[in-house]
Amino acid sequence: MAPPGHRRLIDARRASDGSGVRLQRVLAREGMGALDPLLLLDDFAITDRHDTPPGFPEHPHRGFETLTLMLDGAMAHADHLGNRDLVETGDVAWMRAGRGVIHAEQPVLRNGRAHGLQLWLNLPARDKLSDPAYRRIPAAQIPRLAPTPGCRVRVIAGDLELAGTQTHGPLTEAACAPLLLDLALDPNGEFDPPATPGWRRLLYVHQGRVAIADDGIRRHQLAELDDTEGLRLTAGTEGAGALLIAARPLAEPLAHYGPFVMNTQAEIDQAIADYEAGRLTD
């Protein structure tokens, strides 16, 4: 049963992707689209000591956007558009697949570790076949706030108003215009998330434990929060790291197959045919 302030709790499930990357995958039981407009959330932590750690070789996408937040280590990005980039600790990489993109991602270990989060955000029907694009936002360009002692907030996207001051996140390209907050809480640190009436509001804990009232959200759990005010997040005795995601649902039909997310099965069939014929990125 979900604690007060929650609509539900979702446990991440162990999965493997790419060339053997082990990760925690968050997806509602109802399947992709049940957390509209969030499609998928992966939490990957790589500690492989070999010369080349497992990664995500070249693969296609169509119909959605990805957002990758590196918590530790780095990620090398390459795509058919000619982008060659290194996403370092604290950086955020945004990519719009649109009508089609083919890219590869290779974790780069720092001190024997690479840890990050990747979100898939749905595109509205009008943007499904838009031009693909990529942008990296360096950590230094992401505003940092300390609203209370023991609480640090990075505003990645959207607008956050605290104590009468509004802070704007640098990621403005995401079609669903989300609010994305990277939270770091010291032991017993607290944060009052902003109200988001009519929006879906989600909290994913990637480190430690976060309590609402007398109940807690453990590491590798995602909570769907009420969209109103009056919630207080409190870290446990080890502190916590979490990502707050809020966005207005698209409420559109969804069809999904592997790396393609469209509105109808016919559009999925077309995406497969385009990829097999080598015209996905035309």
C-alpha positions in Angstrom: 0.0 0.0 0.0 1.3 3.5 -0.9 2.0 5.8 2.0 0.3 9.2 2.4 1.0 11.6 -0.4 1.5 8.7 -2.9 -0.8 7.3 -5.5 1.4 4.3 -5.9 4.9 2.9 -5.5 6.7 1.1 -8.3 9.8 -1.1 -7.8 12.5 -1.1 -10.4 13.2 -4.5 -11.9 16.6 -5.8 -12.8 17.3 -5.9 -16.5 20.0 -6.1 -19.1 20.4 -4.0 -22.2 22.9 -3.1 -24.9 26.0 -5.3 -24.7 25.2 -6.6 -21.3 24.7 -3.5 -19.2 23.0 -4.4 -16.0 20.4 -1.9 -14.9 17.3 -1.2 -12.8 14.3 -0.5 -15.1 11.3 1.4 -13.9 8.1 0.7 -15.8 4.5 0.5 -14.5 2.8 -2.9 -14.5 0.4 -1.6 -17.2 3.4 -1.2 -19.5 4.9 1.7 -21.4 2.6 4.7 -21.4 1.1 4.1 -18.0 3.1 7.0 -16.6 2.4 9.3 -19.5 4.4 11.2 -20.6 7.3 9.3 -19.0 7.8 6.1 -21.0 10.8 4.6 -19.3 13.4 5.2 -16.6 16.7 3.2 -16.5 19.2 3.4 -13.6 22.5 1.9 -14.8 25.6 1.5 -12.6 28.7 -0.1 -14.2 31.8 -1.2 -12.3 33.3 -3.5 -14.9 37.1 -3.4 -14.6 37.8 -4.6 -18.1 39.4 -2.3 -20.7 36.0 -1.8 -22.4 33.0 -1.9 -20.1 29.6 -3.0 -21.5 27.7 -0.3 -23.3 25.0 0.5 -25.8 26.2 -0.2 -29.4 24.6 1.6 -32.4 20.8 1.3 -32.3 17.8 3.3 -33.7 15.0 5.3 -32.1 11.9 7.0 -33.4 9.0 9.0 -31.8 10.3 10.2 -28.4 13.1 12.0 -26.5 15.8 10.7 -24.2 17.4 12.5 -21.3 20.6 11.1 -19.7 21.9 12.4 -16.4 25.3 11.2 -15.4 25.7 10.9 -11.6 29.2 9.4 -11.7 31.6 8.6 -14.5 30.9 9.6 -18.1 29.1 8.5 -21.3 30.5 8.8 -24.8 27.7 9.7 -27.3 27.9 9.3 -31.1 25.0 9.6 -33.6 24.3 9.7 -37.4 23.9 13.5 -37.2 27.7 13.7 -36.7 27.6 14.5 -32.9 30.6 13.1 -31.0 30.4 14.1 -27.4 31.4 13.1 -23.8 28.8 13.5 -21.1 30.7 14.0 -17.9 29.6 13.7 -14.2 26.7 16.1 -13.5 26.1 16.8 -17.2 22.7 16.2 -18.9 22.3 15.0 -22.5 19.0 15.5 -24.3 18.2 13.8 -27.6 15.1 14.1 -29.7 14.7 11.0 -31.9 11.9 12.5 -33.9 11.5 10.8 -37.2 14.7 8.8 -36.6 18.1 8.7 -35.1 20.8 6.1 -34.9 23.2 6.5 -32.1 25.6 4.7 -29.7 26.4 5.2 -26.1 29.5 3.9 -24.4 30.0 4.4 -20.6 33.4 5.7 -19.6 34.5 4.7 -16.1 35.9 7.2 -13.6 37.6 5.6 -10.6 36.2 2.3 -11.8 32.5 3.4 -12.0 29.9 4.9 -14.3 26.4 5.6 -12.9 23.5 7.4 -14.6 19.8 7.7 -15.2 18.1 7.7 -18.6 14.5 8.8 -19.1 12.4 8.3 -22.2 9.9 11.1 -22.6 7.1 10.8 -25.1 6.6 13.2 -28.0 3.1 14.4 -28.9 1.7 13.1 -32.2 2.5 16.4 -34.0 6.2 16.0 -33.2 6.7 12.3 -33.8 8.3 12.9 -37.2 10.1 16.1 -36.3 13.8 16.6 -37.0 16.2 14.7 -34.7 18.4 16.8 -32.5 21.0 16.5 -29.7 22.3 18.8 -27.0 24.5 18.4 -23.9 24.1 20.7 -20.9 27.3 20.9 -18.9 26.9 20.6 -15.1 28.2 24.2 -14.7 25.2 25.5 -16.6 22.6 23.8 -14.4 21.4 26.2 -11.6 22.0 24.9 -8.0 19.9 25.9 -5.1 20.0 25.2 -1.3 16.5 26.0 -0.1 17.0 24.5 3.3 20.0 23.2 5.3 21.0 19.8 4.0 19.1 20.1 0.8 20.6 20.8 -2.7 18.5 21.1 -5.8 19.7 21.3 -9.4 17.0 22.7 -11.8 17.5 20.8 -15.0 14.2 21.8 -16.8 11.2 23.8 -16.0 10.6 26.7 -13.6 11.0 26.3 -9.8 9.8 29.0 -7.5 11.2 29.1 -4.0 10.8 31.9 -1.5 9.4 34.2 -4.2 12.4 33.6 -6.5 11.9 31.8 -9.8 14.7 29.7 -11.2 14.6 28.5 -14.8 16.2 25.2 -15.9 18.4 25.3 -19.0 16.8 22.4 -20.8 14.0 24.1 -22.8 13.7 21.8 -25.8 11.8 18.9 -24.3 8.4 18.9 -26.0 6.4 18.0 -22.9 8.0 20.9 -21.0 8.7 18.9 -17.8 10.0 20.0 -14.5 13.1 18.0 -13.7 14.9 18.4 -10.4 18.0 16.6 -9.3 17.9 16.4 -5.5 20.7 15.7 -3.0 19.7 15.4 0.7 22.0 15.2 3.6 21.0 12.8 6.5 17.5 14.0 7.7 17.6 16.8 5.0 14.2 18.0 3.9 12.6 19.4 0.7 9.0 20.5 0.0 8.3 19.7 -3.7 6.3 22.3 -5.6 2.6 21.7 -6.4 1.9 20.7 -10.0 -1.9 20.7 -10.3 -3.1 18.5 -13.2 0.5 17.2 -13.9 1.9 13.7 -13.2 4.5 14.1 -10.4 7.1 11.3 -9.9 10.0 10.8 -7.5 12.7 8.2 -8.2 15.2 7.4 -5.4 18.6 6.3 -6.7 20.5 6.6 -3.4 19.4 6.2 0.2 15.9 6.5 1.4 13.2 9.3 1.4 10.3 9.5 3.7 6.9 11.1 3.3 5.0 11.2 6.6 6.0 8.0 8.4 6.6 5.9 5.3 9.6 5.6 3.1 10.6 5.3 -0.5 13.6 3.0 -0.9 16.4 3.1 -3.3 15.3 1.9 -6.8 11.7 2.8 -6.1 9.6 5.3 -8.0 6.7 7.0 -6.3 3.8 8.7 -8.1 3.1 11.7 -5.8 -0.1 13.7 -5.3 0.0 16.8 -7.5 -0.9 19.2 -4.7 1.1 21.1 -2.0 1.7 19.8 1.5 4.3 17.1 0.9 7.6 17.1 2.6 10.4 14.8 1.6 12.8 13.8 4.4 16.0 11.8 3.8 17.0 8.9 6.0 20.1 8.7 8.2 22.3 8.0 5.2 21.0 10.9 3.1 19.4 10.5 -0.3 19.7 11.2 -4.0 16.5 11.5 -6.1 15.1 12.8 -9.3 11.8 14.6 -9.3 9.9 14.5 -12.6 6.7 16.5 -13.3 4.9 16.9 -16.6 1.4 17.2 -18.0 0.2 13.9 -19.5 -0.3 13.9 -23.3 -3.3 11.6 -23.1 -2.7 10.3 -26.6 -2.8 6.7 -28.0 0.5 4.9 -27.8 2.0 2.0 -29.7 5.4 0.7 -28.8 7.9 -1.8 -30.2 11.5 -1.9 -29.0 13.1 1.4 -29.8 10.1 2.9 -31.5 7.2 4.7 -29.8 4.4 6.0 -32.0 0.6 6.5 -31.8 -0.6 3.5 -34.0 0.5 0.1 -34.9 0.6 1.1 -38.6 3.1 3.8 -37.6 5.2 1.2 -35.8 5.1 -1.1 -38.8 6.3 1.9 -40.9 9.1 2.6 -38.5 10.3 -1.0 -38.7 10.1 -1.0 -42.5 12.0 2.3 -42.7 14.7 1.0 -40.5 15.1 -2.3 -42.4 15.2 -0.4 -45.7 17.8 2.0 -44.4 15.6 5.1 -44.6 14.7 5.7 -41.0 16.9 8.8 -40.9 16.0 10.1 -44.3 
